[in-house]
Amino acid sequence: MNKKWFLVIIVLLVGCFYWFFIRNNHKNENAKEKPIALKKHSSTFNENINIVVNNYLSLKDAFVEADTIQIKAKASEFIAAINNIDTTELKKDTAAVFETILASIADVRSNAESILKQVDITEMRRDFSSLTEMMFPSFFNAIKYEGPTLYLQNCPMAFNDSEPANWISKTKEIMNPYMGKKHPKYQSGMLNCGEIKDTISAK
């Protein structure tokens, strides 16, 4: 091998090594520089929403127990939590977005208040179904939810053994608030009837 080809091979090896080193180093720099996802809302606002969600979940649990006294108590707590949402920081959005959020909150509140007016648990459950429909997707989308993952679950026979209804849960486990533990026909036999239809997660 003459000196010319020897020098060519040396140059190629050095070039390959340099390309490999620079490429990998650039990858590592990009990985380190990946921006941290920023939340849109303040911790105070998100805590307000978490309280609303937790009160909804407590209301759902009262339906599972088929306890009308607790249902009304938890509905009142849920309404108080909705009323306590501080929407001041949301005014930075456009007027249309802000009005949409206020309208969504009003719809949620109205359906919760309707539960308090009912005497029959079946009618309470119908209002709870309507409340859930107002919560997801409208409410969560409007406020750009940033809390823990939740699960939208469905009972295919919530009313009259044929009408479906949804509810929201923090776990994948099915605890059906429409059948509950004291159903007049099934008792607790249909407590775990249902399926996960969707997830609710931070945008």
Protein Blocks (a to p, Z undefined) as FASTA:
>chain_A
ZZklmmmmmmmmmmmmmmmmmmmmmmmmmmmmpccdddfbdfklmmmmmmmmmmmmmmmm
mmmnopaklmmmmmmmmmmmmmmpcfklmmmpcfklmmmmmmmmmmmmmmmmmmmmpmbl
klmmmmmmmmmmmmpmklmmmnopabdcddddddfklgghlaccddddfbfbdcdfklom
mbfklommmmmgccdfbdcddZZ
